Amino acid sequence: MDVDVLVERVRGLAADPARAGQRTLVGITGPPGAGKSTFAELLIEALRRNGIVAVLVPMDGYHLAQRVLDERGLADVKGAPQTFDGAGYRALLDRLRQNGSDVVFAPEFRREIEEPVAGAIAVGPAVEVVLTEGNYLLLDDEPWAGARGLLDEVWYLDLDPQVRQGRLAERHRRFGRSDEDAWGRTTGSDEANAALVEAGRARADLVVPLG
């Protein structure tokens, strides 16, 4: 899909008089390995080239810390819905929607240390559009359903499953897993999470096919 078409779609959302005084929030979702981060970063660049002040705030910043996962026995399913602070993420979206005079600071997830870092993303009053990407933006369970209600639209990235799994395994290898461990994670917990994400595909406002 032409990125210019997507930019104009975002511009149309931002120009809606019903949203006067509020930021435009667009969610990007898709199963693990679909390319959400790369897609969102490219769209941010395109929006900025077109004079739209935009910031990317990923959902992954609300990963629970590794210590908490270990304490709760969740380390083996890291990335599943219960390994995120979904209520905290929803509260952040609520703050971001109201465009006041304060800077809102959001966390981000650092893959090189496999931990979230608080206050790493600044969203100032000049920001018109916030893109947020993550796996569970279309989940119909709380607190995710409440988060969905704060987004103007959610777009679903559709990628061939074999390509997606290959990319995901390569990412795991890049961050230190053996080939066996990389594929075990890809076809195990990651694929279970992918099935959850794919179940929400029909609720997306737009499906974006990726080559």
C-alpha positions in Angstrom: 0.0 0.0 0.0 1.3 3.4 -1.0 2.7 5.3 2.0 1.2 8.6 0.7 -2.2 7.1 0.9 -1.7 6.2 4.5 -0.3 9.7 5.2 -3.5 11.3 3.7 -5.6 8.9 5.8 -3.9 10.1 9.0 -4.2 13.7 7.8 -8.0 13.2 7.4 -8.3 11.8 10.9 -6.4 14.7 12.3 -8.6 17.2 10.5 -11.9 15.7 11.8 -13.6 18.6 13.7 -15.0 16.1 16.2 -11.4 15.6 17.4 -10.7 19.3 17.9 -8.3 19.9 20.8 -7.2 16.2 20.9 -4.3 14.4 19.4 -4.8 11.8 16.7 -3.8 8.3 17.9 -3.3 5.6 15.4 -2.5 2.0 16.4 -0.4 -0.4 14.3 -0.8 -4.1 15.1 0.0 -7.5 13.7 1.5 -10.8 15.0 5.1 -11.0 16.2 7.5 -10.6 13.3 5.1 -8.8 11.0 7.3 -5.7 10.9 5.3 -3.3 13.1 8.3 -1.3 14.4 9.8 -0.8 11.0 6.5 0.0 9.4 5.7 2.6 12.1 9.1 4.2 11.9 8.8 4.6 8.1 5.3 6.1 8.5 6.6 8.5 11.1 9.2 9.7 8.7 6.6 10.1 5.9 4.3 12.1 8.2 7.1 14.4 9.2 8.1 14.9 5.6 4.6 16.1 5.0 4.6 18.6 7.8 2.8 16.6 10.4 4.4 16.5 13.8 4.3 12.9 14.8 5.9 10.6 17.5 6.0 6.9 17.8 5.1 5.4 21.3 5.4 1.6 21.2 3.3 -0.6 23.5 6.4 -2.6 24.3 7.5 0.0 26.8 5.0 -1.6 29.1 6.7 -4.9 29.3 7.0 -6.0 32.9 10.6 -6.0 34.1 12.5 -9.3 34.0 12.6 -9.5 37.8 8.8 -9.2 37.9 8.4 -11.9 35.3 10.8 -14.2 37.2 8.9 -13.6 40.5 5.6 -14.4 38.8 6.8 -17.4 36.9 6.1 -15.7 33.5 9.6 -15.6 32.1 8.9 -18.5 29.7 5.9 -16.7 28.1 7.5 -13.2 27.9 5.5 -11.3 25.2 2.1 -12.8 26.2 -0.6 -10.4 27.2 -0.2 -11.0 30.9 3.5 -10.0 30.7 2.6 -6.3 30.1 1.2 -3.6 32.3 -1.9 -3.2 30.1 -3.6 -0.8 32.5 -0.6 1.5 32.6 -0.5 1.5 28.8 -4.2 2.4 28.6 -3.6 5.3 31.1 -0.8 6.6 29.0 -3.0 6.6 25.9 -5.6 8.6 27.9 -3.0 11.2 28.8 -1.7 11.4 25.2 -5.1 12.0 23.7 -5.6 15.2 25.8 -3.2 17.7 24.2 -2.4 20.0 27.0 0.6 22.2 27.8 2.6 19.5 29.5 5.2 17.1 28.1 4.1 13.5 28.5 6.9 11.0 29.0 6.5 7.4 27.8 8.7 4.3 28.3 10.4 2.3 25.6 11.6 -1.3 25.4 15.3 -1.8 24.8 16.0 -5.1 23.1 19.7 -5.0 23.8 19.0 -5.3 27.5 15.5 -6.9 27.2 14.1 -4.4 29.7 11.7 -1.3 29.6 13.2 2.1 30.2 11.0 4.7 31.9 10.6 8.2 30.5 12.5 7.6 27.3 10.1 9.2 24.8 9.0 12.8 25.2 5.6 13.8 23.7 5.4 17.6 23.7 2.4 19.9 23.1 3.4 20.4 19.5 2.8 16.7 18.6 -0.3 16.3 16.5 -0.2 12.6 15.8 0.9 9.7 18.0 1.5 6.3 16.4 1.6 3.3 18.7 2.4 -0.2 17.7 2.0 -3.5 19.6 0.6 -7.0 19.5 -2.6 -6.6 21.5 -4.3 -3.4 20.3 -7.3 -5.4 19.0 -7.6 -7.8 21.9 -11.2 -7.8 23.2 -10.2 -8.5 26.9 -9.6 -5.8 29.4 -7.5 -3.7 29.8 -6.7 -4.0 26.1 -10.3 -3.3 25.0 -10.2 0.0 26.9 -7.0 0.9 25.2 -8.6 0.2 21.8 -11.3 2.7 22.7 -8.8 5.5 23.0 -7.3 5.0 19.5 -8.9 6.7 16.5 -8.0 3.8 14.2 -6.1 0.5 14.4 -4.3 -0.9 11.3 -3.4 -4.6 11.0 -0.2 -5.6 9.1 -0.7 -8.7 7.0 2.4 -10.6 6.1 2.9 -14.2 4.8 3.3 -16.4 7.9 6.5 -18.2 6.6 8.2 -14.8 5.9 7.1 -13.6 9.3 8.4 -16.6 11.2 11.7 -16.4 9.3 12.1 -12.8 10.3 11.2 -13.6 13.9 13.7 -16.4 14.2 16.4 -14.2 12.7 15.7 -11.5 15.3 16.0 -14.0 18.1 19.3 -15.2 16.7 20.5 -11.6 16.4 19.9 -11.1 20.1 21.9 -14.1 21.2 19.7 -17.2 20.9 21.0 -20.4 19.2 19.3 -21.5 16.0 17.4 -24.2 17.9 16.3 -21.8 20.6 15.3 -19.2 18.1 13.0 -21.5 16.2 11.7 -23.0 19.4 10.6 -19.6 20.6 9.3 -18.7 17.2 7.1 -21.7 16.8 6.2 -22.0 20.5 5.2 -19.0 22.6 5.5 -16.5 19.8 3.1 -18.5 17.6 0.6 -18.8 20.4 0.7 -15.0 20.8 0.3 -14.7 17.0 -2.9 -16.7 17.1 -4.3 -14.3 19.7 -3.4 -11.3 17.5 -4.8 -12.8 14.3 -8.1 -13.4 16.1 -8.6 -9.6 16.2 -7.9 -9.0 12.5 -11.5 -8.5 11.5 -11.8 -5.7 14.1 -9.1 -3.6 12.4 -10.1 -0.4 10.6 -7.6 -1.1 7.8 -5.6 -4.2 6.8 -2.3 -3.3 5.3 -0.8 -6.1 3.1 3.0 -6.3 3.2 5.2 -7.9 0.6 
